Amino acid sequence: MKAVITIIGADKIGIVHKVTGLMEKFNLNIIDISQTVMDKYFTMVMLIDLSKSKEDFDQIVEAFDKLGKEIGMDIKIQHQDIFDAMHQI
């Protein structure tokens, strides 16, 4: 199973470290990644593989929501098929 993680917010030190640390905890693998800083805003989109995670998807979503609040970022995780359906023209 694959999912898309989006991270948006004011740029600060440690964002990538904290997000990838949580990914390691849940055994999530990055398949593709795009990251940029526009003016003072950090944006990142990652396609990840969930197949080796032993945690329930809802627990993963909840953990990323909590992390987003802790670091002041908007972090969303969605199944790839839902993300693709929402972004089709």
C-alpha positions in Angstrom: 0.0 0.0 0.0 1.2 3.5 -0.8 0.3 6.9 0.7 1.1 10.6 0.1 2.4 12.8 2.9 2.2 16.6 2.5 4.0 19.0 4.8 3.5 22.7 4.7 4.4 25.5 7.1 6.9 28.1 8.1 10.5 26.9 7.5 12.5 26.0 10.6 15.3 23.7 11.5 14.5 20.0 12.1 11.4 19.4 10.0 12.8 16.7 7.9 14.5 15.1 10.8 11.3 14.9 12.9 9.1 13.7 10.0 11.6 11.0 8.9 12.1 9.9 12.5 8.4 9.2 12.8 8.5 7.4 9.5 11.3 5.2 10.8 9.3 4.4 13.9 6.4 3.1 11.7 8.7 1.4 9.2 7.6 3.6 6.3 9.8 3.9 3.2 10.1 6.9 0.9 9.5 6.1 -2.7 9.6 9.6 -4.1 10.1 13.0 -2.5 9.8 16.7 -3.5 10.8 19.5 -1.2 11.2 23.2 -1.6 11.3 26.4 0.5 9.4 29.3 -1.1 10.3 32.5 0.6 9.9 31.5 4.2 7.5 28.5 3.7 8.6 24.9 3.7 6.7 22.4 1.4 7.3 18.7 1.0 5.4 15.9 -0.7 6.4 12.3 -0.3 5.1 9.1 -1.8 5.7 6.4 0.8 5.4 2.6 1.0 3.3 1.4 4.0 3.5 -2.3 3.3 6.1 -3.1 6.0 4.4 -1.1 8.7 2.7 -3.2 11.4 0.6 -0.2 12.6 -2.9 0.5 11.6 -3.2 3.4 9.1 -5.4 5.4 11.5 -2.7 5.2 14.1 -0.1 6.5 11.6 -2.4 9.4 10.6 -3.0 10.3 14.2 0.7 10.3 14.9 1.5 12.6 12.0 -1.4 14.9 13.0 0.1 15.1 16.5 3.6 15.8 15.1 2.2 18.5 12.9 0.7 20.3 15.9 3.9 19.9 17.9 6.1 21.5 15.3 3.5 24.0 13.9 3.2 22.4 10.5 0.2 21.1 8.4 1.0 17.4 7.9 -1.5 15.3 6.0 -1.3 11.6 5.0 -3.6 10.0 2.5 -3.8 6.7 0.7 -2.4 7.2 -2.8 -5.6 6.2 -4.6 -7.6 8.9 -2.7 -4.9 11.5 -3.3 -4.9 10.6 -7.0 -8.7 10.8 -7.3 -8.7 14.2 -5.6 -6.1 15.7 -7.9 -7.4 14.5 -11.3 -8.5 17.0 -13.8 
